[in-house]
Amino acid sequence: MRVLLLVSAFNGLSQRVWCALREAGHDVGVLFATGPQDIVDGVQAAQPELIICPYLRDRVPAAVWQHHRTVIIHPGPVGDRGPSSLDWAITEGAPSWGVTALQAVEEMDAGPIWATRTFPMPAAAPRKSSLYNGPVADAAVECVLEVIAKAADPAFRPAPATELTVEVQGACGRPAMKQADRAFDWTQPTEHIIRRIRAADGAPGVRTTLAGLEVFAYDAHPGLARGARPGALLGRRQGAVLVGTGDGSVWLGHLRDASQSRQIKLPATTLLGKRLRGVADSPLPPGTEPEGPSYRQVRYRRSGPVGWLAFDFYNGAMSAGHCRRLLAAFRHAAAQDTRVLVLRGGTDTFSNGIHLNVIDAAGDPAVAAWANIKAMNEVCREIITCTRQVVVAAYAGSAGAGGVMLGLGADIVAARQGVVLNPYYDMGLYGSELHTFTLPRRVGPEAAQGLIDAKLPISAEQADSLGLVDEVGPRHPEAYGEWLTALAVRQADARGARLRQAAKAKRLAGERVPLDVYEARELAEMSSDMFGDRSGFTAARRAFVGKVPHTGTPARLLLTQRAEQSTARPRQLSRPRANTPAADAEVRVRSAVPMSA
């Protein structure tokens, strides 16, 4: 079937739907909703049999939905309407929620129903982005696949919403949530404050005052401190600040200056700067695990012969400081007497590469970008050269740009079903992360070049077929954790681990071209992009950080120019095993872009 995805942005959900439909054999394209007439013209050019809108903020023009079957994916259950469905559900503590696929009509979110799914809400308030990229995305993909099946049936007619049972209480038409609805006072309980901030996480945040500055707050976590004055700054750690509440304290990881028109979120300590004079640092020594909840981006624990190094950076963005923190933790973990080291990213995101927001806010962005990519490379080098343990890179969440490349030097790459790997963007950067060493050794030079040229997302399953990842575990995060534990325990067999690591050490020692040479070549290219701006990195970065709307759809995504991935070949034909020599294969990377916000 010819399917067109009409979207406001090619976000994580849109990419998951795109991957799922292509793997099911459909001809799928994307059209950015850049304006009513552009939408009409784009649909006319594509001539789709079905239009699906997995992420659309604007109204579908009547000239489109009156002539083409158009299905909206709404992040709410049957009976729910409005643009702030998830915000209301989290704020009010809904016990369950859902996703509905409904046909576009004149009134938004009011069309007949094609498919619906419901799911239980987490007991603790989830971040809106976590809810959206987790249960909502899972339910949305199921709805889309059901829509596709029904669209192939000439006798199918969607059911009016009034004829269906409303399974979720509280689902109803709601207006867009305003700051007055989100507002809190620091004298209120911690749970109340966290719930409101998490309901606005991603966008737009919650407006409040810290140290006399009007800010929008994001990235909230419970603290351990008690008895402090509400609203007072109590401490700082790893970019976050600790703020007193009515019954305890809250860590805030990221803030946005409310007086600035550009919507740039930054680590809280970066934004507050000199206002933090006199606020004590609250460090945690490497390798320790505090009791109870505590703000910590990197954690290490040991379970018998397996060491677990978990990291979770907000939105997957890794500044130079984040990279140095992860590097120190990795070296600490590698020095322990274990046979397996599991490097596990967050369930939302494994990594999205270098931190473009921090770079853009720096006094000299080029210097900041250079320091960031060099720090990222240090982490990649440590993973590649670790021979004391079997290293497992666990992609529990999706990855983008340099974050995809981050774990490719591990002995085993284990992804969770449903994650999307999106290595490349048009950001005016050549890319580094030692990918010219790791990528061809995993997929072969031809497939590596195909991935780089295509600049398209791939699912965990397709990555497995290419050799980009070695294992794919269950979709549900808890089931994936159990599966990953079993995988790590199997790899911890003493004799097998020794043989694997001896072979790796021999292989690295026998490399004809030193690892330094690969990095030097990559950094030479990156220097031209970062300092010479030869490919438009400055403008692309500012557009990304400032969330400048798209002006058109990239040709590679259009339905009229279907792009078949040259890399999608049978596993046995394109899969050199992980980290095996590939005849000193190199890959000419033109736009591998590590980026995050």
PyMOL commands that set and color helices and strands:
alter all, ss='L'
color gray80, all
select helices_A, chain A and resi 12-23+36-46+62-65+85-91+128-151+161-163+179-182+190-199+268-276+314-316+320-334+356-361+365-385+402-406+435-443+445-454+460-466+477-491+494-509+515-530+537-545+555-557+559-561+571-574
alter helices_A, ss='H'
color red, helices_A
select strands_A, chain A and resi 2-7+27-32+50-53+70-74+96-103+113-120+206-210+213-222+233-237+240-244+249-257+266-267+298-303+306-311+340-344+349-351+390-395+398-400+412-416+420-422+458-459+471-473
alter strands_A, ss='S'
color yellow, strands_A
deselect
rebuild
show_as cartoon
